[in-house]
């Protein structure tokens, strides 16, 4: 069975504690605080899935994406121009 890469360049996806299906990036080793300073909790979403929208209408933190842009690129995520 192939392992799913949950981290990239020392970052992983976490979920905000105050909103449903709102995701952030956090440094590996913490689930409690995102790059943008939001309080977060653990999730098992691989970094390569950043910005994917499904039937749950997921939301993704723009501040975290900006701060973690290099890690997202290395995970194969295309960063939209702002």
CNS distance restraints for C-alpha pairs under 8 A (distance, minus, plus):
assign (resid   4 and name CA) (resid  46 and name CA) 6.78 0.50 0.50
assign (resid   5 and name CA) (resid  46 and name CA) 5.81 0.50 0.50
assign (resid   5 and name CA) (resid  47 and name CA) 7.28 0.50 0.50
assign (resid   5 and name CA) (resid  48 and name CA) 7.92 0.50 0.50
assign (resid   6 and name CA) (resid  12 and name CA) 6.25 0.50 0.50
assign (resid   6 and name CA) (resid  13 and name CA) 7.73 0.50 0.50
assign (resid   6 and name CA) (resid  44 and name CA) 6.77 0.50 0.50
assign (resid   6 and name CA) (resid  45 and name CA) 6.41 0.50 0.50
assign (resid   6 and name CA) (resid  46 and name CA) 3.96 0.50 0.50
assign (resid   6 and name CA) (resid  47 and name CA) 5.64 0.50 0.50
assign (resid   6 and name CA) (resid  48 and name CA) 7.96 0.50 0.50
assign (resid   7 and name CA) (resid  11 and name CA) 5.43 0.50 0.50
assign (resid   7 and name CA) (resid  12 and name CA) 4.62 0.50 0.50
assign (resid   7 and name CA) (resid  13 and name CA) 7.67 0.50 0.50
assign (resid   7 and name CA) (resid  28 and name CA) 7.40 0.50 0.50
assign (resid   7 and name CA) (resid  46 and name CA) 6.55 0.50 0.50
assign (resid   7 and name CA) (resid  47 and name CA) 5.78 0.50 0.50
assign (resid   8 and name CA) (resid  12 and name CA) 6.62 0.50 0.50
assign (resid   8 and name CA) (resid  47 and name CA) 6.52 0.50 0.50
assign (resid   8 and name CA) (resid  71 and name CA) 5.60 0.50 0.50
assign (resid   8 and name CA) (resid  72 and name CA) 7.18 0.50 0.50
assign (resid   8 and name CA) (resid  74 and name CA) 7.01 0.50 0.50
assign (resid   8 and name CA) (resid  75 and name CA) 6.03 0.50 0.50
assign (resid   9 and name CA) (resid  71 and name CA) 5.06 0.50 0.50
assign (resid   9 and name CA) (resid  74 and name CA) 7.53 0.50 0.50
assign (resid  10 and name CA) (resid  27 and name CA) 5.79 0.50 0.50
assign (resid  10 and name CA) (resid  28 and name CA) 5.28 0.50 0.50
assign (resid  10 and name CA) (resid  71 and name CA) 7.70 0.50 0.50
assign (resid  11 and name CA) (resid  25 and name CA) 6.29 0.50 0.50
assign (resid  11 and name CA) (resid  26 and name CA) 5.49 0.50 0.50
assign (resid  11 and name CA) (resid  27 and name CA) 4.47 0.50 0.50
assign (resid  11 and name CA) (resid  28 and name CA) 5.15 0.50 0.50
assign (resid  11 and name CA) (resid  47 and name CA) 7.91 0.50 0.50
assign (resid  11 and name CA) (resid  68 and name CA) 7.70 0.50 0.50
assign (resid  11 and name CA) (resid  71 and name CA) 6.99 0.50 0.50
assign (resid  12 and name CA) (resid  25 and name CA) 5.58 0.50 0.50
assign (resid  12 and name CA) (resid  26 and name CA) 5.50 0.50 0.50
assign (resid  12 and name CA) (resid  27 and name CA) 6.31 0.50 0.50
assign (resid  12 and name CA) (resid  28 and name CA) 6.03 0.50 0.50
assign (resid  12 and name CA) (resid  46 and name CA) 7.31 0.50 0.50
assign (resid  12 and name CA) (resid  47 and name CA) 5.97 0.50 0.50
assign (resid  13 and name CA) (resid  23 and name CA) 6.63 0.50 0.50
assign (resid  13 and name CA) (resid  24 and name CA) 5.69 0.50 0.50
assign (resid  13 and name CA) (resid  25 and name CA) 4.66 0.50 0.50
assign (resid  13 and name CA) (resid  26 and name CA) 6.22 0.50 0.50
assign (resid  13 and name CA) (resid  42 and name CA) 7.68 0.50 0.50
assign (resid  13 and name CA) (resid  43 and name CA) 6.60 0.50 0.50
assign (resid  13 and name CA) (resid  44 and name CA) 7.54 0.50 0.50
assign (resid  13 and name CA) (resid  45 and name CA) 6.24 0.50 0.50
assign (resid  13 and name CA) (resid  46 and name CA) 6.92 0.50 0.50
assign (resid  13 and name CA) (resid  47 and name CA) 6.02 0.50 0.50
assign (resid  13 and name CA) (resid  50 and name CA) 7.82 0.50 0.50
assign (resid  14 and name CA) (resid  23 and name CA) 5.72 0.50 0.50
assign (resid  14 and name CA) (resid  24 and name CA) 5.22 0.50 0.50
assign (resid  14 and name CA) (resid  25 and name CA) 5.83 0.50 0.50
assign (resid  14 and name CA) (resid  26 and name CA) 6.32 0.50 0.50
assign (resid  14 and name CA) (resid  31 and name CA) 6.39 0.50 0.50
assign (resid  14 and name CA) (resid  34 and name CA) 7.35 0.50 0.50
assign (resid  14 and name CA) (resid  40 and name CA) 5.90 0.50 0.50
assign (resid  14 and name CA) (resid  41 and name CA) 5.61 0.50 0.50
assign (resid  14 and name CA) (resid  42 and name CA) 5.11 0.50 0.50
assign (resid  14 and name CA) (resid  43 and name CA) 5.33 0.50 0.50
assign (resid  14 and name CA) (resid  45 and name CA) 7.98 0.50 0.50
assign (resid  15 and name CA) (resid  20 and name CA) 7.94 0.50 0.50
assign (resid  15 and name CA) (resid  21 and name CA) 6.75 0.50 0.50
assign (resid  15 and name CA) (resid  22 and name CA) 5.81 0.50 0.50
assign (resid  15 and name CA) (resid  23 and name CA) 4.44 0.50 0.50
assign (resid  15 and name CA) (resid  24 and name CA) 5.96 0.50 0.50
assign (resid  15 and name CA) (resid  40 and name CA) 5.30 0.50 0.50
assign (resid  15 and name CA) (resid  41 and name CA) 5.34 0.50 0.50
assign (resid  15 and name CA) (resid  42 and name CA) 6.37 0.50 0.50
assign (resid  15 and name CA) (resid  43 and name CA) 6.26 0.50 0.50
assign (resid  16 and name CA) (resid  20 and name CA) 7.32 0.50 0.50
assign (resid  16 and name CA) (resid  21 and name CA) 7.62 0.50 0.50
assign (resid  16 and name CA) (resid  22 and name CA) 5.63 0.50 0.50
assign (resid  16 and name CA) (resid  23 and name CA) 5.86 0.50 0.50
assign (resid  16 and name CA) (resid  24 and name CA) 6.75 0.50 0.50
assign (resid  16 and name CA) (resid  38 and name CA) 6.88 0.50 0.50
assign (resid  16 and name CA) (resid  39 and name CA) 6.09 0.50 0.50
assign (resid  16 and name CA) (resid  40 and name CA) 4.33 0.50 0.50
assign (resid  16 and name CA) (resid  41 and name CA) 6.37 0.50 0.50
assign (resid  17 and name CA) (resid  39 and name CA) 6.13 0.50 0.50
assign (resid  17 and name CA) (resid  40 and name CA) 5.16 0.50 0.50
assign (resid  17 and name CA) (resid  41 and name CA) 6.32 0.50 0.50
assign (resid  18 and name CA) (resid  39 and name CA) 8.00 0.50 0.50
assign (resid  21 and name CA) (resid  56 and name CA) 7.29 0.50 0.50
assign (resid  21 and name CA) (resid  57 and name CA) 7.65 0.50 0.50
assign (resid  21 and name CA) (resid  58 and name CA) 5.07 0.50 0.50
assign (resid  21 and name CA) (resid  59 and name CA) 6.26 0.50 0.50
assign (resid  22 and name CA) (resid  58 and name CA) 6.07 0.50 0.50
assign (resid  22 and name CA) (resid  59 and name CA) 4.68 0.50 0.50
assign (resid  22 and name CA) (resid  60 and name CA) 5.76 0.50 0.50
assign (resid  22 and name CA) (resid  61 and name CA) 7.22 0.50 0.50
assign (resid  23 and name CA) (resid  58 and name CA) 7.64 0.50 0.50
assign (resid  23 and name CA) (resid  59 and name CA) 6.23 0.50 0.50
assign (resid  23 and name CA) (resid  60 and name CA) 4.90 0.50 0.50
assign (resid  23 and name CA) (resid  61 and name CA) 6.10 0.50 0.50
assign (resid  24 and name CA) (resid  34 and name CA) 5.96 0.50 0.50
assign (resid  24 and name CA) (resid  35 and name CA) 7.48 0.50 0.50
assign (resid  24 and name CA) (resid  36 and name CA) 7.94 0.50 0.50
assign (resid  24 and name CA) (resid  40 and name CA) 7.60 0.50 0.50
assign (resid  24 and name CA) (resid  60 and name CA) 6.32 0.50 0.50
assign (resid  24 and name CA) (resid  61 and name CA) 5.39 0.50 0.50
assign (resid  24 and name CA) (resid  64 and name CA) 5.89 0.50 0.50
assign (resid  24 and name CA) (resid  65 and name CA) 7.86 0.50 0.50
assign (resid  25 and name CA) (resid  34 and name CA) 5.45 0.50 0.50
assign (resid  25 and name CA) (resid  35 and name CA) 5.94 0.50 0.50
assign (resid  25 and name CA) (resid  61 and name CA) 7.99 0.50 0.50
assign (resid  25 and name CA) (resid  64 and name CA) 5.58 0.50 0.50
assign (resid  25 and name CA) (resid  65 and name CA) 7.32 0.50 0.50
assign (resid  25 and name CA) (resid  68 and name CA) 7.14 0.50 0.50
assign (resid  26 and name CA) (resid  30 and name CA) 6.68 0.50 0.50
assign (resid  26 and name CA) (resid  31 and name CA) 6.67 0.50 0.50
assign (resid  26 and name CA) (resid  33 and name CA) 6.33 0.50 0.50
assign (resid  26 and name CA) (resid  34 and name CA) 4.29 0.50 0.50
assign (resid  26 and name CA) (resid  35 and name CA) 5.46 0.50 0.50
assign (resid  27 and name CA) (resid  31 and name CA) 7.93 0.50 0.50
assign (resid  27 and name CA) (resid  34 and name CA) 7.24 0.50 0.50
assign (resid  27 and name CA) (resid  35 and name CA) 7.26 0.50 0.50
assign (resid  31 and name CA) (resid  40 and name CA) 5.98 0.50 0.50
assign (resid  31 and name CA) (resid  41 and name CA) 4.97 0.50 0.50
assign (resid  31 and name CA) (resid  42 and name CA) 5.17 0.50 0.50
assign (resid  32 and name CA) (resid  39 and name CA) 5.50 0.50 0.50
assign (resid  32 and name CA) (resid  40 and name CA) 4.72 0.50 0.50
assign (resid  32 and name CA) (resid  41 and name CA) 5.51 0.50 0.50
assign (resid  32 and name CA) (resid  42 and name CA) 7.81 0.50 0.50
assign (resid  33 and name CA) (resid  37 and name CA) 5.79 0.50 0.50
assign (resid  33 and name CA) (resid  38 and name CA) 5.67 0.50 0.50
assign (resid  33 and name CA) (resid  39 and name CA) 4.77 0.50 0.50
assign (resid  33 and name CA) (resid  40 and name CA) 5.36 0.50 0.50
assign (resid  33 and name CA) (resid  41 and name CA) 7.91 0.50 0.50
assign (resid  34 and name CA) (resid  38 and name CA) 5.31 0.50 0.50
assign (resid  34 and name CA) (resid  39 and name CA) 6.51 0.50 0.50
assign (resid  34 and name CA) (resid  40 and name CA) 6.37 0.50 0.50
assign (resid  34 and name CA) (resid  64 and name CA) 7.29 0.50 0.50
assign (resid  35 and name CA) (resid  63 and name CA) 7.80 0.50 0.50
assign (resid  35 and name CA) (resid  64 and name CA) 5.48 0.50 0.50
assign (resid  35 and name CA) (resid  67 and name CA) 6.89 0.50 0.50
assign (resid  35 and name CA) (resid  68 and name CA) 7.78 0.50 0.50
assign (resid  36 and name CA) (resid  63 and name CA) 5.84 0.50 0.50
assign (resid  36 and name CA) (resid  64 and name CA) 5.49 0.50 0.50
assign (resid  36 and name CA) (resid  67 and name CA) 7.86 0.50 0.50
assign (resid  45 and name CA) (resid  49 and name CA) 6.76 0.50 0.50
assign (resid  46 and name CA) (resid  50 and name CA) 7.57 0.50 0.50
assign (resid  47 and name CA) (resid  72 and name CA) 6.87 0.50 0.50
assign (resid  47 and name CA) (resid  75 and name CA) 6.44 0.50 0.50
assign (resid  48 and name CA) (resid  72 and name CA) 7.10 0.50 0.50
assign (resid  48 and name CA) (resid  75 and name CA) 5.15 0.50 0.50
assign (resid  48 and name CA) (resid  76 and name CA) 6.02 0.50 0.50
assign (resid  48 and name CA) (resid  77 and name CA) 5.75 0.50 0.50
assign (resid  49 and name CA) (resid  77 and name CA) 7.51 0.50 0.50
assign (resid  50 and name CA) (resid  60 and name CA) 7.38 0.50 0.50
assign (resid  50 and name CA) (resid  72 and name CA) 7.63 0.50 0.50
assign (resid  50 and name CA) (resid  77 and name CA) 6.76 0.50 0.50
assign (resid  51 and name CA) (resid  58 and name CA) 7.92 0.50 0.50
assign (resid  51 and name CA) (resid  59 and name CA) 7.42 0.50 0.50
assign (resid  51 and name CA) (resid  60 and name CA) 5.92 0.50 0.50
assign (resid  52 and name CA) (resid  58 and name CA) 7.46 0.50 0.50
assign (resid  53 and name CA) (resid  57 and name CA) 5.57 0.50 0.50
assign (resid  53 and name CA) (resid  58 and name CA) 5.47 0.50 0.50
assign (resid  53 and name CA) (resid  59 and name CA) 7.64 0.50 0.50
assign (resid  54 and name CA) (resid  58 and name CA) 6.64 0.50 0.50
assign (resid  60 and name CA) (resid  65 and name CA) 7.87 0.50 0.50
assign (resid  61 and name CA) (resid  65 and name CA) 6.29 0.50 0.50
assign (resid  62 and name CA) (resid  66 and name CA) 6.19 0.50 0.50
assign (resid  63 and name CA) (resid  67 and name CA) 6.29 0.50 0.50
assign (resid  64 and name CA) (resid  68 and name CA) 5.85 0.50 0.50
assign (resid  65 and name CA) (resid  69 and name CA) 5.46 0.50 0.50
assign (resid  65 and name CA) (resid  72 and name CA) 7.53 0.50 0.50
assign (resid  68 and name CA) (resid  72 and name CA) 6.25 0.50 0.50
assign (resid  69 and name CA) (resid  73 and name CA) 6.16 0.50 0.50
assign (resid  69 and name CA) (resid  79 and name CA) 7.14 0.50 0.50
assign (resid  70 and name CA) (resid  74 and name CA) 6.25 0.50 0.50
assign (resid  71 and name CA) (resid  75 and name CA) 6.36 0.50 0.50
assign (resid  72 and name CA) (resid  76 and name CA) 6.54 0.50 0.50
assign (resid  72 and name CA) (resid  77 and name CA) 5.27 0.50 0.50
assign (resid  72 and name CA) (resid  78 and name CA) 7.64 0.50 0.50
assign (resid  72 and name CA) (resid  79 and name CA) 7.64 0.50 0.50
assign (resid  73 and name CA) (resid  77 and name CA) 5.06 0.50 0.50
assign (resid  73 and name CA) (resid  78 and name CA) 6.27 0.50 0.50
assign (resid  73 and name CA) (resid  79 and name CA) 7.04 0.50 0.50
